[in-house]
Structures are given as structure tokens and as C-alpha cells.
Amino acid sequence: MDILVKDTSNNEEEISKNFYADFKAARLKLFEHICMHNHSPLPDARSWKKLLLEKTQKLSDFMRVTKLEGKRHPQSLETAIVHFEDNEKKVTVDLVAAVHIGDKEYYEELNKRFKKYDAVLYELVAENGMVPMKKSEVDPAKQNLLSAFQSTMGQTLKLDFQLEHIDYSAKNFVHADLSPAEFARRVDERGDVFQTLYRAIVLGLGKDETEEMRMQGRFLGTFLARDKSLQLKRFFAQEMVAQMEDSVFVIGGDGSAIISDRNAAALKVLRQEIRLGKKKLAIFYGGAHLPEFVKSLEHDFNMKQTGISWVVAWDLTVDRSGRKIGSPRH
């Protein structure tokens, strides 16, 4: 049985690599076609291509909801691991997208994968070198608003909290984020609070009222289901993926403290780790950070994207079959 599972896994990996190569080639052809048929307003053609590339990179490339062929209900919410390589320096970097509440098995799978890296760079707005405390170790009265919300969501959806299961004490884990003081200073300098409020208002004005009513109807319908937690998981999984672009627009995306400045801090640590001789590295950050990381690895580190793997974060099936090897998905 173990041999069969291993062979199936190897075959899946080979198929995934071949599909990714074909998919990437098709996207490159489409990208070149867009460049060719859109006149550049910039004097430098390379800058124009870079701008187009930035605008076409989607968050849905890093998080997806899958379904079994012919089935109506979703199978799983999955997060991406995007593989990069520098052939000259013999360095590989994996961008590991994170969701902060998920199945316990999801975090167990990530822990197994993390053991294979020389260094895992993780996000946490905290003093340098600080290791996150487990939720069970934190006084509920001292939880910040975001942590309290995530905890409540986790309990409602029967999901676990990332900080409870990821082993941040591992020797290869490296803090790669801003300190609270530095983050606050960057937010103030950029005027992110006002800009976030402004973008939220703009986004709200542009919403389709009919679609908003449908979404509210789907949400209310989850409370009529026999398994309310499962239906809520399915609803939130699909809405989370569908509205990722809007969420990043609101918090600022490129040019914000929460994305750009924290990414810059992580990439600074990445350079330090590479200079120390580390060859196999991972950056473990929320999915919203990955589009900008991709651009930085390609343009600033001269790395090439070599593939993508997917990990099931939320099993959305009744019989918990969302993690079965070889399930045909789309």
C-alpha cells in the first residue's frame, strides 16, 4: 500500500510539473501578445512590461477552491507553495502561502515540509527574534482584536488556529518582519489608516447591489443546513477566494506598510540568510503578500519560477475525503 501511495504521489508530481510547464508557456505567449498589442506610454519598454506583469499577477494564483468533476459542492480550500530557483547560486526559495485558521492536518503537513528547509522565514510584527505564543498560552483578555476574531472564526467553523500548531520554535525558523514600532511608523508615514478607509468607501460604492443580496442570501442559507459549520466553511472559502483582490485593494497592496514594507523586511532577511550560505529556503507569509514576493524574486533576485504545489487547508467534504491522493480536481 505504501508503495502504491508513493507511486501515485510521484505520478501526480510529474503530471503537475508537466501541466505547470504548459500552463506557464501559454501564459507567457498571452503576456507577449498583450505587450505587442498595447502601446507603451512609458519611454522604457522594459518598465512597461514590468508594469503589465504586475497588473496581471492575481492572488487567485496562490489560493483556490477545488471541486470534484461533476460535483456541485466544493472539495477543498488549498494554498500554494510557489517554487523558485537560482541555478547559478544553486539556491531555491519556496513561497508558502498561509491561512491563519485551518484544519489541524494542514498545519501538520506544513510542519513536515518545513523540516526540509535550511531556513523558514516567518511573519510576525514583533521584536526581532520573538517566537509567537500559542493561543492557549495567551490570556483571552489580552488578545488583540484580530486574534480574538480569528479564534472566534476557528471555533465557529471547527478549524484550528495557526499559532497553535505551527512549530515556531524549530531551529530553522527565522523571524522576518517589522517590529511593532517600525510598523507603526511606516503606517503613519504612508497615511495607511486614511487610505484604507478611503479605498473601502470607493469599493463599497462600486459594489453590485444584486450580487451583494445574493451573497447575503447564501450566507443566511448556511444556517438552515444540517451541518452548519460545514456550510459556513464552504461559504467563507468561496467568498475568501472571490474577494481576495478587493481585500488587498482596501489594505493598499503595493505601496502599503502592511504588504510592501513587511515584504521588504522579509526580503532583507532572505538576502542575509543566502549570504550565510543557506541553499534551501522558504518564506511563510499570508497569501496576500505573495504577488509582490513573486515580482521581487523574479526582478530583484533574478530567480525563475519552476513550479507550484498545493496543500489542502480546509477539507470541505462531508466524509473528510478532501485530502485523498489522486482525487481529480479542477
Phi and psi in degrees as a GROMACS rama.xvg file:
@    title "Ramachandran Plot"
@    xaxis  label "Phi"
@    yaxis  label "Psi"
@TYPE xy
-61.6009  -39.1147  ASP-2
-65.4656  -41.5703  ILE-3
-61.7561  -45.3411  LEU-4
-62.0892  -41.9275  VAL-5
-64.5693  -44.4075  LYS-6
-62.6377  -41.8483  ASP-7
-62.6346  -42.8883  THR-8
-63.0199  -42.5948  SER-9
-64.5864  -41.0379  ASN-10
-64.112  -41.3351  ASN-11
-60.8761  -41.7584  GLU-12
-64.3688  -41.3848  GLU-13
-65.7337  -43.4443  GLU-14
-62.3678  -41.7851  ILE-15
-61.538  -43.0377  SER-16
-63.054  -45.3377  LYS-17
-64.2135  -42.7227  ASN-18
-64.0584  -42.0896  PHE-19
-62.7907  -40.538  TYR-20
-61.7049  -44.909  ALA-21
-65.9036  -41.9675  ASP-22
-63.4477  -42.4652  PHE-23
-64.8948  -41.6013  LYS-24
-61.9576  -41.3313  ALA-25
-64.4402  -41.2521  ALA-26
-66.2191  -37.3169  ARG-27
-64.6325  -41.2293  LEU-28
-62.8031  -43.0955  LYS-29
-63.4614  -41.7814  LEU-30
-62.6219  -44.1254  PHE-31
-63.3965  -36.7111  GLU-32
-64.1176  -42.0399  HIS-33
-62.6685  -44.1395  ILE-34
-61.595  -41.1524  CYS-35
-67.619  -33.8735  MET-36
-105.391  14.1557  HIS-37
-128.118  112.47  ASN-38
-64.4189  132.264  HIS-39
-76.3894  126.001  SER-40
-82.5916  -4.56561  PRO-41
-101.407  146.107  LEU-42
-66.9474  -25.8715  PRO-43
-103.582  116.691  ASP-44
-62.1853  -34.2664  ALA-45
-65.8152  -40.2376  ARG-46
-64.6316  -36.1369  SER-47
-65.848  -42.7203  TRP-48
-62.9067  -40.5919  LYS-49
-63.5392  -40.897  LYS-50
-63.7066  -43.7362  LEU-51
-61.9587  -40.9521  LEU-52
-62.7668  -41.5388  LEU-53
-62.253  -38.7914  GLU-54
-76.676  -21.3342  LYS-55
-95.9379  -7.93689  THR-56
-76.9599  121.425  GLN-57
-109.75  147.084  LYS-58
-66.2278  -26.6898  LEU-59
-66.5532  -9.24387  SER-60
-72.4525  -12.3894  ASP-61
-121.425  -2.48182  PHE-62
-152.334  137.428  MET-63
-150.337  157.1  ARG-64
-108.763  128.122  VAL-65
-107.698  156.738  THR-66
-133.802  147.608  LYS-67
-70.9713  146.601  LEU-68
-55.8429  129.466  GLU-69
80.6408  1.0991  GLY-70
-102.094  149.411  LYS-71
-86.144  -37.1984  ARG-72
-87.2287  148.372  HIS-73
-67.5674  152.06  PRO-74
-92.9982  -44.0824  GLN-75
-163.842  156.696  SER-76
-100.472  126.554  LEU-77
-124.799  146.577  GLU-78
-114.379  153.398  THR-79
-94.2016  151.717  ALA-80
-120.91  110.726  ILE-81
-97.8406  125.664  VAL-82
-98.3444  129.755  HIS-83
-124.953  153.622  PHE-84
-145.964  140.533  GLU-85
-114.653  102.357  ASP-86
-64.6547  -34.8576  ASN-87
-67.2153  -46.0659  GLU-88
-89.0394  -4.91926  LYS-89
56.8327  44.1139  LYS-90
-116.794  136.334  VAL-91
-119.433  142.92  THR-92
-131.348  127.334  VAL-93
-107.409  129.747  ASP-94
-92.3951  113.386  LEU-95
-104.686  107.216  VAL-96
-72.544  139.284  ALA-97
-120.098  143.492  ALA-98
-114.653  140.641  VAL-99
-85.0612  -12.1174  HIS-100
-129.107  136.461  ILE-101
-166.194  -178.788  GLY-102
-66.3171  147.113  ASP-103
-57.5304  -37.9343  LYS-104
-63.4626  -29.9233  GLU-105
-62.2089  -48.5827  TYR-106
-71.5561  -31.8978  TYR-107
-63.9583  -40.6115  GLU-108
-63.7289  -42.6768  GLU-109
-64.1724  -41.5548  LEU-110
-57.7233  -40.8348  ASN-111
-62.6968  -44.7739  LYS-112
-66.2928  -37.5097  ARG-113
-64.4313  -25.859  PHE-114
-64.6038  -19.4774  LYS-115
-83.9634  -7.62322  LYS-116
-96.5058  150.748  TYR-117
-71.0678  -33.7859  ASP-118
-151.723  136.571  ALA-119
-116.747  112.563  VAL-120
-87.8144  123.083  LEU-121
-119.289  155.525  TYR-122
-91.2136  139.335  GLU-123
-178.053  113.167  LEU-124
-71.6562  98.7025  VAL-125
-162.164  170.913  ALA-126
-63.348  149.385  GLU-127
-53.5389  129.203  ASN-128
85.6209  -1.97579  GLY-129
-70.4387  136.775  MET-130
-98.3619  130.618  VAL-131
-59.956  144.456  PRO-132
-85.5847  145.793  MET-133
-67.1692  150.058  LYS-134
-56.0084  -37.6434  LYS-135
-68.1689  -16.2591  SER-136
-93.955  -7.27659  GLU-137
-98.613  133.488  VAL-138
-64.016  120.23  ASP-139
-51.688  -32.0914  PRO-140
-68.922  -20.2964  ALA-141
-102.854  3.59069  LYS-142
-67.677  140.337  GLN-143
-75.6719  169.709  ASN-144
-60.8809  -41.6156  LEU-145
-64.9866  -45.1178  LEU-146
-63.2914  -40.9213  SER-147
-63.6202  -40.4453  ALA-148
-64.8972  -44.7619  PHE-149
-63.0553  -39.0746  GLN-150
-63.1704  -44.403  SER-151
-63.5672  -43.8714  THR-152
-59.9362  -44.9798  MET-153
-59.0897  -43.4647  GLY-154
-65.8398  -41.2205  GLN-155
-65.9409  -40.9129  THR-156
-92.8194  2.39164  LEU-157
57.4148  47.9507  LYS-158
-119.604  164.281  LEU-159
-104.659  160.383  ASP-160
-92.4807  134.118  PHE-161
-52.4068  -46.3874  GLN-162
-65.9844  -17.4369  LEU-163
-79.027  -22.803  GLU-164
-122.846  -28.1163  HIS-165
-71.5251  133.369  ILE-166
-86.402  86.8552  ASP-167
-75.791  -9.25751  TYR-168
-85.2325  -3.96365  SER-169
-58.1525  144.952  ALA-170
-63.624  -26.789  LYS-171
-90.2648  2.92725  ASN-172
-82.7879  131.381  PHE-173
-128.176  123.465  VAL-174
-65.4089  130.935  HIS-175
-144.247  70.7864  ALA-176
-155.958  177.126  ASP-177
-79.6386  157.043  LEU-178
-79.047  160.596  SER-179
-56.9767  -41.5871  PRO-180
-65.2924  -43.6656  ALA-181
-66.5373  -40.7553  GLU-182
-62.8934  -45.1256  PHE-183
-61.1548  -40.1913  ALA-184
-64.224  -43.1185  ARG-185
-65.6526  -41.1989  ARG-186
-60.3348  -43.5528  VAL-187
-65.7219  -44.214  ASP-188
-63.1128  -38.1817  GLU-189
-83.4219  -13.881  ARG-190
67.4379  35.9824  GLY-191
-64.0934  -32.9576  ASP-192
-63.1451  -48.6561  VAL-193
-65.5154  -43.6074  PHE-194
-62.9169  -38.5765  GLN-195
-64.549  -44.4128  THR-196
-61.8047  -43.8193  LEU-197
-61.3017  -47.1189  TYR-198
-66.3812  -34.1901  ARG-199
-63.7475  -40.3198  ALA-200
-65.6637  -45.7328  ILE-201
-59.9649  -44.4197  VAL-202
-64.1916  -41.3118  LEU-203
-62.8835  -37.9044  GLY-204
-66.277  -27.1576  LEU-205
-92.0185  2.2764  GLY-206
-74.0433  144.167  LYS-207
-80.1232  116.66  ASP-208
-62.8932  -35.1605  GLU-209
-64.1569  -44.9376  THR-210
-65.8056  -36.9844  GLU-211
-62.3343  -40.6184  GLU-212
-66.4243  -38.6027  MET-213
-63.1932  -42.281  ARG-214
-62.8659  -43.1508  MET-215
-62.8987  -36.5945  GLN-216
-65.2511  -42.2264  GLY-217
-64.1205  -38.3876  ARG-218
-64.8644  -47.7959  PHE-219
-64.0659  -32.9334  LEU-220
-64.2493  -25.2521  GLY-221
-64.0587  -27.2578  THR-222
-78.6648  -8.68992  PHE-223
-94.8246  -7.88549  LEU-224
-75.0576  156.54  ALA-225
-65.1089  -45.3509  ARG-226
-106.409  89.3612  ASP-227
-63.6818  -40.0198  LYS-228
-61.7278  -43.0073  SER-229
-65.3649  -43.8183  LEU-230
-66.0059  -36.9783  GLN-231
-65.3525  -40.2284  LEU-232
-59.7039  -45.8348  LYS-233
-62.24  -42.413  ARG-234
-63.1963  -51.3707  PHE-235
-66.9918  -34.9672  PHE-236
-61.2577  -47.9295  ALA-237
-69.6566  -39.216  GLN-238
-69.2997  -36.6834  GLU-239
-61.8308  -45.2958  MET-240
-68.0954  -42.3261  VAL-241
-65.691  -31.1267  ALA-242
-108.274  13.4727  GLN-243
-59.6903  -42.8449  MET-244
-61.4632  -42.2212  GLU-245
-62.8983  -41.1248  ASP-246
-62.4817  -43.8933  SER-247
-69.0245  -34.257  VAL-248
-59.7466  -43.1048  PHE-249
-65.7008  -45.4591  VAL-250
-80.5332  -7.36954  ILE-251
117.92  -26.6563  GLY-252
55.2561  -136.079  GLY-253
-58.9471  130.79  ASP-254
95.3842  9.65961  GLY-255
-111.353  158.878  SER-256
-67.8123  -39.4521  ALA-257
-69.4893  -25.6107  ILE-258
-108.818  -67.6848  ILE-259
-63.5307  -46.638  SER-260
-70.8  -36.7505  ASP-261
-71.0153  -36.6931  ARG-262
-61.9545  -41.9889  ASN-263
-60.8538  -38.9593  ALA-264
-64.2977  -40.5841  ALA-265
-66.4224  -40.7531  ALA-266
-69.4377  -29.9769  LEU-267
-63.0669  -43.395  LYS-268
-66.5952  -37.3789  VAL-269
-58.5686  -45.6949  LEU-270
-60.3677  -40.7841  ARG-271
-63.4323  -43.6369  GLN-272
-66.5269  -37.4211  GLU-273
-66.4628  -39.727  ILE-274
-64.5808  -28.0502  ARG-275
-77.4984  -3.20575  LEU-276
100.126  6.32936  GLY-277
-69.5273  136.041  LYS-278
-111.626  -27.336  LYS-279
-123.793  106.984  LYS-280
-126.33  158.185  LEU-281
-135.004  146.762  ALA-282
-115.032  114.55  ILE-283
-104.664  96.9999  PHE-284
-137.852  162.113  TYR-285
-57.4676  147.725  GLY-286
-55.5023  -29.7936  GLY-287
-63.4753  -21.2031  ALA-288
-83.9652  -17.6245  HIS-289
-67.5366  -39.5113  LEU-290
-55.1826  -41.4842  PRO-291
-73.1795  -34.6196  GLU-292
-61.5359  -41.2654  PHE-293
-58.3318  -47.9941  VAL-294
-62.1293  -41.0647  LYS-295
-66.178  -42.6419  SER-296
-65.1  -36.547  LEU-297
-74.6638  -43.445  GLU-298
-94.0403  -34.6723  HIS-299
-97.7025  -26.7311  ASP-300
-108.408  -2.19621  PHE-301
53.3184  40.0983  ASN-302
-97.8223  155.627  MET-303
-112.274  137.575  LYS-304
-76.7535  125.192  GLN-305
-110.356  -10.717  THR-306
168.418  -178.954  GLY-307
-148.387  137.858  ILE-308
-118.474  159.18  SER-309
-126.596  141.226  TRP-310
-124.378  133.438  VAL-311
-74.3427  116.984  VAL-312
-91.7754  -41.8665  ALA-313
-126.943  121.943  TRP-314
-82.5415  120.026  ASP-315
-106.873  18.1234  LEU-316
-98.0515  158.292  THR-317
-69.3912  -40.7643  VAL-318
-96.8221  13.1584  ASP-319
58.3953  41.5713  ARG-320
-100.477  7.4221  SER-321
-66.9526  -14.2247  GLY-322
-102.564  3.72506  ARG-323
-64.1265  135.884  LYS-324
-68.8775  136.926  ILE-325
87.0232  5.17294  GLY-326
-65.9388  122.797  SER-327
-71.3699  120.192  PRO-328
-126.235  163.671  ARG-329
